Amino acid sequence: MRHVVADRLVSTAGGFVTVVSNFENGFRFSAYSDMLFDWPEGRPADYNLALSDKIAFTATDENASFAVAQVSPGFMGTNLVAYYFTRSRRLFFFYGEGNGLADRCQVFRDVPATSIYDTLNGFLCADLKWLLLITSPHSSGPYRPSPNIKTPGVQLSWFTEANTFPAPLKSTLSP
């Protein structure tokens, strides 16, 4: 977030900050899941990771299942956003009066990832077609190179907790 906010004096609420966009009616908060993986074993903190390194990014102990996901309404120009913490199962919903600046926060506790959509719709009494992709890191053990890959590199291990994005359409074109 420090790269998004130009003014370091912008007030925050519990570490969250409202971002105001001038993108007219095309503005929409993104939907993402930021996962916390373990640093590669045996590498110093200042190590520069190369994509060709044979490293397994997995999660153990306190990092397992830890992710912060941002949830967005499916409609453009809707100034609402939610953040979900997978480990604590907490949902923070930011909104404003009359679609204004999101200066209010509703906290929902013990919400399974699969219930986020219904929880937000129930609070608002409307279906805003929430876009969410909730993923969290898991442990998959040591690095295992995939067969038939000439330049194996980073291995990632994650679990999809919830996803409302539609599946891609099947192409009828032949390669």
RACORLIN-V540677 format. One line per field, one symbol per residue. ss: DSSP state (2 for helix, 1 for strand, 0 for the rest). psi: psi as a letter, one per 30 degrees, with the letter a starting at -180 (. if undefined). Layout:
ss=???
psi=???
This chain:
ss=0000000000001001000000022200000111100000000000000000000110002220001111110000000011111000011111102220000111110000222222222222000000101111100000000000000000110111111000000000000
psi=fffejejfgkkljhfkkkkklhgbggkkllkljjkjlkkkkgklfgkjkkffkikjjaklcffkgklkkkkklfkkgjikklkkjeefhkkkkkllkhgakiglkkkklhjkefgeeeeeeeefhljghkjkjjlkklkgalkjkklgkeikbkkkjlkjekkgklkkkkkfkk.
